[in-house]
Amino acid sequence: MKNNKLLFLGLLSLTFFACNDGGKVDPKDTESMYQASPEEVEKLIEDFIMVEEGGTITIPAGFYDINSQLILDGINNVKIIGAGMDETILSFKRLTTGGEGMKIVGDNVLLQDFSVYDAPGDGVKAQHCDGITFRRVNATWTNGDKSKNGTYAIYPVQCKNVVVDECIASHSRDAGIYIGQSENIIVKNSEAFGNVAGIEIENCDNAEVFNNNAHDNAGGVLVFNLPGLMKADARGTKIYDNEIVNNNHENFASTLAGNNGNAVTQIPPGSGVIILAAKGVEVYNNRIKGNKTVAVTVASYQITQFPFDTSNGWSPYSIDIYVHDNEYERPAALPDMSKELGQLVSMKNAHGPMKTQDIVYDGILNPDRGTDITTNPMNICFKEPQMEDLHFNYFELTEKISDIKAFKDYSPFVCEQTIETNVSHLMQR
């Protein structure tokens, strides 16, 4: 198989017309809320500046119209607590400088019971934190034109010991809940909808994502290892006990970003779970239903055709993947044909043209591990209860469209393995 030059841009072999929720977001009726005075807004900004280690910033109920970032800069053991997601709303619609609405740098920080609206960049960003908990935090945008929305709603990056619990993230032009270049992670009991990607674990070690509802995004749950980042390859993610349904939204990331090397611009609408260049991933006990293009995709980075550098030890291949005991339901709808890879899957799959797929494996091999895909050198395992009833495909990709082959024989990939994670120390936070 030729895997150096692959046809088509796109993330995986799937895509479909996804159009829902394209209009103006209708959040809580903020006009009927108590409107914080300019003095109260100024006091809140000052509280972030003046809080001392071990302190608590209390944000009373009300709508706060804020034209400045809220920054916690290197202060540890701080609690930032509102009166509830529907009671304390921080609006950054008038913020014209800075990226994030709220930026957190500090260890052992708790964010709880408030909402962040309309940040120009990220909703809430936490960076270089050891111990950061988001609990009942809602981050969203209310623009009618979603291409004007910020990038990430809830965004811990380069952190350790991260917990996201009972949060809501919606309408971001990249990922709703995005955990990047971090280690020791729990995302649980949360909801992500109306985003390009619902929940994304990127270049992270030791993560568990469970009891969440990822719906009505372009892609539901993503596990990516991307090149060019300070933290290169990462390992160990479990995705289980989640509702991953109806992720058929248009991919509006490309409206602004274009195909500029950002893999999220290539998420085919109608994608349930996407595993890209990832290592040590287990996906099980999820309800993966109503995703019009494909339920689960396993791919290596070459499928994007974006350039990459492996000098820091990063690898483009997906290795040691175990998908098992999930529930699937193909919708009565056609896969999207608006992206090139959607066209590939729709027309080249082994189950007949214009068929939604349950599991797709791109078939790209690391030649150092083997060249015969039937020996499963990448250790990609699928063990679903009714595998024979699913639409499964793997590909032999070539430079010529006419020579691309699709196969539905899943027998080389029926196996099981142990994926190690341990986040027990975070379970009580």
N, C-alpha and C positions, 0 to 999 in steps of 0.2 A: 504494500500500500504506500502511496506517496502521501506523506503528511507534512512536507515542507511548505508546499504552496496549496492552499485550499481556496476553493471558489467562494464567493459570497462573503459579504460582511454579515454580521449578525451574531447573536450570542449563541444560539442553539438552533436546532432545526425545528422551529415552530413560530407561529405568529397568527394573529387573527384580528378581525376588525373589532376593536374594543371601543365602544362608545357608550359610556354611561357617566352620569355625574359631570357633564361638561359645563354646566351652568354655574351660577353664583352659589357659593356655599352659604348655607343658612344656619349659622351658629346660634348660640343663645341670644335672645333679644336683649342686647346690652343697653339699649336706650332706657329701658325701664329699671335698670340697676341704679344703685347709688353711685354717683359720679365723684370719684376722689377729687378733692380740690388741688389746685397747683401746689399749695403748701404740703398737702399729704403726699403728693407725688415726689416733691423735693425731699421730704423726710425719708421716703423709701430709698431714693438714690443715695442719700447720706448714710442710711443704715448699712448699705452694702460697703461703703467706703470705711465706715468707722467701727464695724463689728470687730470684736476681739476674739481670740481663740477660745473655743468652748461656748460662744455666744449663740443666741437665737434671734433671727430676723422674723418677726411676725408681720404678716401682711393681712390686714383686716379685709372683710368682704367689701367688694366694690369694683368698679371699672376704673383702671388706671391708664390714662392716656400719657404715654411716656415718650419723650423725644431724645432719650439718652440710653446708652447701654447700661445694664445692671451687671457689675463686675465684682466678683469675689476673687481677690488677687493674693493667693498664697496664704490664706488663713485656714487653719485646720479646725476640725471638730465643730463645725458650724451647722445649725439647723435653719433652713429657710422654709417657713410653714405658712400657708394660706388658710383660708376658711373653707376651701373645697373647690373642686374644678369648676363648678358652675357659680361659685360665689366670689372667687377672687380671680379677676381677669386682667392680665397685663397686656396692653395693646402697644405695639411698636410701629404702628402704621405711619406715624410721623417721623420715625427715626430715619435720618438721611445719611448719617456717617456710621462707620463700623459695620460689622457683619452680623454678629449674633445679637439676639435680643438679650439673652442672659449668658454670661461666660463665667465658668467656675474653674478655678485652680486652687486646689487644697485637698487635704486628706480627710477621710471620714466625714464627708459632707452628706447631709440629708436634704433632699428637695421634695416637698410634699404638699399636695392639696392646693394647686393653683393651675391656671391656664396661661399660655403664652400665645398671643395672636400676632400674625402679620409681621414677623421679623424680616428685615431685608435680606438676611442671609440664613443662618441656622436659627432654629428656635431656641434651644438650650444646648450649649456646647460645654462639655467638661473635658479638660485636658490635663494630663500629667497628674491625675488623682489616684491615690491609693485608698480605696474605700469610697465609692460614690453610689448613692442610692436615689433613684427616681421612684417615688411612690405617689400614685394618683396625680400625675402631671399630664396635662393635655396640651399639645402643641399643634397649631393648625394655621391655615391661611384663609382669608375670606375674599380673595380677589376673584373676579369672574374669569379673568384670563390667567390660567394656571401657569403659563410660562413665566409669569412675573413672581411666582412664589419662591420662597427660599429653598435651600438645597436639602437640608436635613432638619427634621423636627426635633428629635431627641438624639443627641450626638455625643456620646463619650468616645474619646480617641486617645490612644497612648495612655491608657489607664490600667489599673489593676483592681480586682475585686469589685466588680460592677454588678449592681442589681437594678433591673427595671421591672417594676411590679405595679399592676393595675393602672397602667398608663394608656393614653390614647394619642395616636400620631396620625395626622391626615393631611393630604393635599400638598405634600412636598414634591418638588420636581426631581428629586433623586430618591432617597430612602426615608421612610417615616421614622422607624427605629433603626439607627445605624450604629453598630459597635465596630470600631476600627482599631487595628494594631494594638490590641489589648489582650489581657489574660485573666482568667478566672471570672466567668461571666454567667449570670442568669438573666434571661428575659422570660417573664411569666405573667399570666393572667392579664395580658394586655391586648389592645385592639389597634390594628393598622389598616387604614382604608383610604382610597382615593389618591394614593401615592403612585409614583412610578414603581418603586419597590416597597413592599410592605415592611418587612424585617430583613436586615442585611447584617451578616456576620462576616467581616472582611479582615483577612490576615490576623486572625485571633487564635489564641491557644485556650483550650479547656473551657468550652462554652456549652451551656444547655439552654434550649429554647423550648418551652412547654406551656400548655394550657393557654395558648394565645389564639386570637381570631384574626387572621390575615385575609381580608376579603376586598374585592373591588379595587385592587391595584392592577398594574400591568403584570407584575410578577409578585407572587405571594411571599415566599421566604427564599433568601439567597444565601449561599455560602461561597464566598469568593476568596481566592488568593491572587492579588494583583501585583504586577511588577512595579519597580521604581519607587517603592516605599521604604521608610527607615526600617520597619520590621518586615523581613522577607517571608519565607515560608512559615506557615503556622500549621497546627495540627490539633485535632480533637474537638469535634462539635457534634452534639446530639440534638436532633429535631424530633420531638415526640409529643403526642397527645394534643395536637393543634387542629383547629379548623382552618383549612386552607382552601377557600371556596370562591368561585366566581371571580377570579382575578382576570377580568376581561377589559380593564380600563385601557384607554389609549396610552401610548408611551409619549407623554408630553415633554420628556427630557430633551428629545431631539429638536423640539421647537426652538429652544434657545441655544443648546450646546452644540447641536450638530454631531456628526460622526467624527469626533475630534480625539479619539483615543479613550474616551470614557465608556467603559463597558456597559454601564447602565443604559446608555442611549440605544443599545442594541437588544435590550430585553424584548422578546416578542410578546406582545399582548396575548393574554390567555395562558400564561405560564404559572404553574403552581409552585414547584420547588426547582431551583436552579443551582447546580453545583458546578463551579467553574475553577479549574486548576487547584482544587482543594484536596486535602489529605486527611484521612481518618475521620470520615463523616458517617454518621448513622442516622437514618430517617425511618421512624417506625411509629405505629399506632396513631397515625394522623388520618383525618378525613380530608382527602384531596379530591374535591368534587367540583364539577361545573366549570373547570378551566378549559376554555374552548380549543386551545392549541395543543398543549401537552401538560400532563400532570407532573412528571418528574423528568428532569434532564440532567445528564452527567456529561460534562464536556471539558476539554482541555483548552488552554488559552489560544492555541493556534487558530481555533475556529473563528476568532474575531478578526484575524488578519492584521491586527495592530502590531507594531514593532515592540520588541521587548529585549531586555538585557538580563542575562542570568549570572552576571559576574559576582553578585552579592549572595549567591546560593539559592536564589529563587528558582523554582521549577514550574514550567507551564502545564504540567500534567496533573490530571486527577488520578489519585492513587488511594487504595484501601477505602472503598466506599461500600456501605452496606445499607440496602433499602429493603425493608421487610414489614409485613403485617400491617399494611396501610389499607384504607378503604378508598376505592376509586369509583367515580361515576362520570362517564362521558356525557356531555350535554348534547342535546339535539340541535346542534349548530355547526356551521362550517368553521374550520380553522381560518385564521386571517391570512390574507395574501398580500398585505401591504409591505412586507419586508421580504428580502431575498431568501432568507433561510426559511421563512414560512412557505414560500413557494417551493423550496427544495423538499421540505418534509411533506407538504401536501401532495406534490406530484411524484416524488420518488419513494415514498414509504412502501413497505412490502405488504400493506393491507389494502392497497387500492387508493386511488387519488381522492383528495379532499376528505381525509379521515382524521379525526382527532386522535392523538396518540396518548397512551398512558405513560409509557417509559421510553425515553430516547437516550441512547449512548452514542456519542459521535465516533467511537472506534479508533481514536487517535492513540498510537502507542509510542512509548519511549523505546527507541531501538536498543538501548542499553539493557532493557528488561526482557525484550523479546520482540519478534516480528510476526508471530502467528497469533492472531486475536483469539482463535479457538482454544488456546492454552491459557487465556485470561491472564496475561502477564501483569496487568495493572491492578489485579485483585479487585475487580468491580463485581459486587455480589447483589443479586436480586433474589429474594425469596418471599414472594407474595403468595397468599393462600390459594388464589385462583389464577396463577400465572398464565395458564393456558387460555384464559378468557380475555386477557389484556391485549391491547395493541402495543407490542414491543418492537422496537427497531434498533439495529445498529448499522453503521454505514461504512462503506469503503469509499473515501472521498478522493477525488482526482481533480486535475485541472480542467478536464473537459466535462461539461455537464452530462453529455450523453454517456460517459463512462462511469458515472457515479452509481454505486450499487447499494441497495438496502436489503437487509436480512432480518427475518423475524424469528430465527432459531435462538431461543434464550438459553438453551441447555448449557453452553459453555460458562454461563454466568450464574448458574444456580449454586450458590455456596453461602456460607455464613462465616462470620468472623467476630472478633471482640474489638470494639472501639473503646478506648479508655478515656474517661473524663472523671473528675472528682471536684464537685463544687459543694460538698457537704458543709463546709465552713461558712457558706453564704446562705444556707437554707433558712436560718432563723432571723435573717436581717429584714 
